[in-house]
Amino acid sequence: MTPVPRFVLASGSPARLRLLRQVGIEPEVVVSGIDESTVTGPPADVALTLAVRKATAIAAGLSDALVLGCDSVLDLDGEALGKPANASDAVARWRRMRGRSGVLHTGHCLVDTRSGRQTADVASTVVHFGDLSDDEIESYVGTGEPLRVAGAFTIDGLGGPFVERIEGDPHTVIGLSLPLLRRLLGDLGWRISDLWTRPAG
């Protein structure tokens, strides 16, 4: 049986790491540090391009590894929104988002450095935001959480109460679609169970 290569997450996102650990996968974390500001275009394309760049940048320096790169972008009125620049930007975003819907795109790229093969795709989920008051927006932004995440919100943290509902895979909104990861692994001849290092939990 072919031994499983090391599994590397090319992202510094605590939420992505937490998700993988919850399903029994303990990745190595190596942050790519690529310049995200140079990528423009339709939101889904931006998410995919950044995921590919992250994964390939890290894979280039590794042998015998499976490298996963991810990037999330909120599509609001066709505009790609990543992490807010500052608190004022986050407040302005929420004033646009409240009572409306957006699409959270998360790009995924998986590289097998052993074979040189790679596969990539985007998972997209519709997010319906609550109609927040100005005070709620100020309070939420004041926690600092919106400044650290794409789209300026979470569903698995303090932002959860401000999201009315989603349509699609909730893991996508957290930052990593587990069903898509399973399919990408299959594309390269692996099973997600090959990566289990311990019981889930």
Summary of the structure (lengths in Angstrom):
residues: 201
radius of gyration: 17.0
end to end distance: 26.9
largest distance: 58.4
contacts: 681
relative contact order: 0.19
helix: 39%
strand: 25%
